[in-house]
Amino acid sequence: MIDKKTLYQHSTLATLVPGLLKGTLKMSELLQHGDTGIGTGEGLDGELIILDGQPYQVRSTGEVKAVSANFTVPFANAHFADFKSLFAVNHLAGKQLETQILAATHYQNIFFAVKVSGRFKKIQTRAVAKSESPYPTLLATAKAQKIFNAEDIEGTLISYYAPQLFNGVAVGGYHSHFLAAGYGFGGHVLDYTINDAEVQVQAFTTLEQHFPLDDPEFMAHDFAADNIANDIEQAEK
């Protein structure tokens, strides 16, 4: 039986902070744990979004391409979709929507996923160019990000919400990626305003945290020396 109550996460967001960006899980393995998800590639190679079991990569050039089974990730989330309709929204900013979702669900202390499908008045995304080993820190890599803007565009936004007590394991709050209906636009979401869309949510009872035990750099690194919370906050802006 497919488990639809578990959110699977490979590695932690804190792992990226000091520049541990090596791909430590193949896409084929990630897809065993879900048909929906987000993440990034080795060296922070673009932004990933998985919809209906198909992974897509939004590259720093703006190109969107399908991802192969051998594509590796240093960090990713995945789950099997079982979204429930929450409400429809019209002419609403992203921050307002995020507040309304928490007010309607009272999910502030659990992990949950959000799916927003419809037409967006405007949306701003970003994608990071791939780094090569020896990898720079997350903050240094994020400075090379490319910003993209679109207006009056149809597509799907997938977001994972993590409680603040898990900040570092994941992004405390919402972490969102977008893919346009025509697969010509997407990325990590920075800001958006909705014209007309359906909002669905899926709550998780369990977080399955998977660690890259075969990566000697991860196993040996002392994370106590890293400014994890500050660097994540700065990189996610």
C-alpha positions as CSV (number, residue, x, y, z in Angstrom):
1,M,0.0,0.0,0.0
2,I,1.3,3.5,-0.9
3,D,2.0,5.6,2.2
4,K,0.4,9.0,1.6
5,K,1.0,10.3,5.2
6,T,4.8,10.4,5.0
7,L,7.0,13.2,3.7
8,Y,10.4,11.8,2.5
9,Q,13.4,14.1,2.7
10,H,16.8,13.3,1.5
11,S,19.5,15.0,3.5
12,T,18.9,18.4,5.2
13,L,18.9,22.0,4.0
14,A,21.6,22.7,6.6
15,T,23.9,20.3,4.6
16,L,24.0,22.8,1.8
17,V,25.1,25.7,4.0
18,P,28.8,24.9,4.1
19,G,28.8,23.8,0.4
20,L,28.1,20.0,0.7
21,L,26.5,20.0,-2.7
22,K,27.5,16.6,-4.0
23,G,24.6,14.6,-5.5
24,T,24.0,11.7,-3.0
25,L,20.8,10.2,-4.2
26,K,19.7,9.3,-7.8
27,M,16.3,10.5,-9.1
28,S,15.2,6.9,-9.6
29,E,15.6,6.3,-5.9
30,L,13.8,9.5,-4.9
31,L,10.9,8.6,-7.1
32,Q,10.4,5.4,-5.1
33,H,9.3,7.7,-2.3
34,G,6.8,10.0,-4.1
35,D,5.3,11.3,-7.3
36,T,5.4,14.9,-6.2
37,G,8.3,16.9,-4.8
38,I,10.9,19.6,-5.1
39,G,14.7,19.8,-4.7
40,T,17.9,20.7,-6.5
41,G,20.7,19.0,-8.5
42,E,24.3,18.3,-7.7
43,G,26.2,21.6,-7.3
44,L,22.8,23.3,-6.8
45,D,22.1,22.7,-10.5
46,G,18.9,24.5,-11.0
47,E,15.5,24.0,-9.3
48,L,13.6,20.7,-9.4
49,I,9.8,20.1,-9.3
50,I,8.2,16.7,-9.6
51,L,4.6,16.5,-10.8
52,D,2.6,13.3,-11.5
53,G,5.8,11.3,-11.2
54,Q,7.8,13.3,-13.7
55,P,10.7,15.4,-12.5
56,Y,11.6,18.6,-14.3
57,Q,14.7,20.8,-13.9
58,V,14.6,24.6,-14.3
59,R,18.1,25.7,-15.2
60,S,19.8,29.0,-14.6
61,T,19.3,29.8,-18.3
62,G,15.5,29.6,-17.8
63,E,15.3,26.3,-19.8
64,V,13.0,23.6,-18.4
65,K,13.9,20.0,-19.1
66,A,12.9,16.6,-18.1
67,V,15.3,14.9,-15.6
68,S,16.8,11.4,-16.2
69,A,16.7,8.6,-13.7
70,N,20.5,9.0,-13.1
71,F,20.3,12.7,-12.2
72,T,21.6,13.1,-8.6
73,V,20.4,15.4,-5.8
74,P,22.0,16.7,-2.7
75,F,18.7,17.7,-1.1
76,A,15.1,16.9,-2.1
77,N,11.5,16.3,-0.8
78,A,9.0,13.8,-2.2
79,H,5.7,12.3,-1.3
80,F,2.8,10.5,-2.9
81,A,0.0,13.0,-3.7
82,D,-3.2,12.9,-1.8
83,F,-4.2,16.5,-1.8
84,K,-7.5,17.7,-0.4
85,S,-9.2,20.8,-1.7
86,L,-9.0,23.7,0.7
87,F,-10.5,26.7,-1.1
88,A,-10.4,28.7,-4.3
89,V,-8.7,32.1,-4.4
90,N,-8.9,35.2,-6.6
91,H,-6.6,38.2,-6.8
92,L,-4.5,37.3,-3.8
93,A,-0.8,37.8,-3.0
94,G,1.4,34.8,-2.0
95,K,2.0,36.0,1.5
96,Q,-1.7,36.6,2.1
97,L,-2.4,33.0,0.8
98,E,0.2,31.5,3.1
99,T,-1.4,33.3,6.1
100,Q,-4.9,32.2,5.1
101,I,-3.8,28.5,4.7
102,L,-2.4,28.4,8.3
103,A,-5.5,30.1,9.6
104,A,-7.8,27.6,7.8
105,T,-5.8,24.5,8.7
106,H,-4.0,25.2,12.0
107,Y,-1.1,23.2,10.6
108,Q,1.6,25.5,11.9
109,N,3.3,22.7,13.9
110,I,3.3,19.9,11.4
111,F,4.8,19.3,7.9
112,F,2.3,19.7,5.1
113,A,2.3,20.2,1.3
114,V,0.4,22.8,-0.7
115,K,-0.6,22.6,-4.4
116,V,-1.8,25.8,-6.1
117,S,-3.2,25.2,-9.6
118,G,-4.5,28.0,-11.9
119,R,-3.6,31.3,-13.4
120,F,-1.1,33.6,-11.8
121,K,-1.2,37.4,-12.3
122,K,2.6,37.6,-11.8
123,I,5.3,35.3,-10.4
124,Q,9.0,35.8,-9.7
125,T,11.3,32.8,-9.6
126,R,15.0,32.0,-9.5
127,A,17.4,29.3,-10.5
128,V,21.0,28.8,-9.5
129,A,23.8,28.0,-11.9
130,K,25.6,24.7,-11.3
131,S,28.8,24.9,-9.2
132,E,31.7,22.6,-9.7
133,S,33.8,20.9,-7.0
134,P,35.3,22.1,-4.7
135,Y,31.8,23.6,-4.0
136,P,31.3,27.1,-2.6
137,T,29.0,27.8,0.3
138,L,25.2,28.1,-0.1
139,L,25.4,31.9,0.3
140,A,28.1,32.2,-2.3
141,T,26.2,30.0,-4.7
142,A,23.0,31.9,-4.2
143,K,24.6,35.1,-5.3
144,A,24.9,33.7,-8.8
145,Q,21.2,33.1,-9.1
146,K,19.2,34.2,-12.1
147,I,15.8,35.9,-11.6
148,F,12.9,35.3,-13.9
149,N,9.5,37.1,-14.1
150,A,6.3,36.1,-15.8
151,E,2.8,37.6,-16.0
152,D,-0.6,36.1,-16.6
153,I,0.7,32.6,-16.6
154,E,-1.0,29.3,-15.9
155,G,0.8,26.6,-13.9
156,T,1.3,24.7,-10.7
157,L,3.0,25.7,-7.5
158,I,4.2,23.0,-5.1
159,S,5.1,24.1,-1.6
160,Y,6.3,22.3,1.5
161,Y,5.7,23.8,4.9
162,A,8.0,23.0,7.8
163,P,7.4,24.0,11.4
164,Q,9.9,26.6,12.8
165,L,11.3,24.1,15.2
166,F,12.6,22.2,12.2
167,N,14.3,25.2,10.6
168,G,17.6,23.9,9.3
169,V,16.4,20.4,8.7
170,A,14.2,22.2,6.1
171,V,13.1,25.8,5.4
172,G,11.1,26.9,8.4
173,G,7.9,28.0,6.8
174,Y,7.0,27.6,3.1
175,H,9.5,26.4,0.4
176,S,7.8,26.7,-3.0
177,H,8.7,25.8,-6.6
178,F,6.6,26.5,-9.7
179,L,6.2,25.0,-13.2
180,A,4.2,26.6,-16.0
181,A,1.5,24.6,-17.8
182,G,3.5,24.8,-21.0
183,Y,6.8,23.8,-19.3
184,G,8.4,26.9,-20.5
185,F,8.9,28.7,-17.1
186,G,9.5,27.8,-13.5
187,G,11.9,27.8,-10.6
188,H,12.2,28.5,-6.9
189,V,9.4,30.9,-6.0
190,L,10.3,34.3,-4.6
191,D,7.0,36.1,-5.0
192,Y,3.7,35.8,-6.7
193,T,0.1,37.1,-7.0
194,I,-2.8,34.8,-8.0
195,N,-5.5,35.7,-10.5
196,D,-7.7,32.6,-10.1
197,A,-6.5,29.2,-8.6
198,E,-7.5,26.2,-6.6
199,V,-5.6,25.6,-3.3
200,Q,-5.1,22.0,-2.1
201,V,-3.3,20.8,1.0
202,Q,-1.9,17.5,2.3
203,A,-0.9,16.9,5.9
204,F,1.8,14.5,7.0
205,T,1.9,12.5,10.2
206,T,5.5,11.4,9.6
207,L,8.8,12.9,8.3
208,E,11.1,10.3,6.9
209,Q,14.6,11.8,7.2
210,H,17.2,10.1,4.9
211,F,20.9,10.8,5.5
212,P,23.7,10.4,2.9
213,L,25.8,8.0,5.0
214,D,28.0,7.1,2.0
215,D,29.2,10.7,1.7
216,P,32.5,11.0,3.8
217,E,32.3,14.8,3.6
218,F,28.9,14.8,5.2
219,M,29.9,12.3,7.8
220,A,33.0,14.3,8.9
221,H,31.6,17.8,8.8
222,D,31.1,19.8,12.0
223,F,27.9,21.8,11.5
224,A,28.4,23.6,14.9
225,A,30.8,25.9,13.1
226,D,28.1,27.0,10.5
227,N,25.6,29.9,10.8
228,I,22.8,27.7,9.6
229,A,19.7,29.7,10.4
230,N,21.1,33.0,9.1
231,D,22.6,31.6,5.9
232,I,19.4,29.7,5.0
233,E,17.3,32.9,5.6
234,Q,19.6,34.9,3.3
235,A,19.8,32.3,0.6
236,E,16.1,31.8,0.4
237,K,15.3,35.5,-0.3
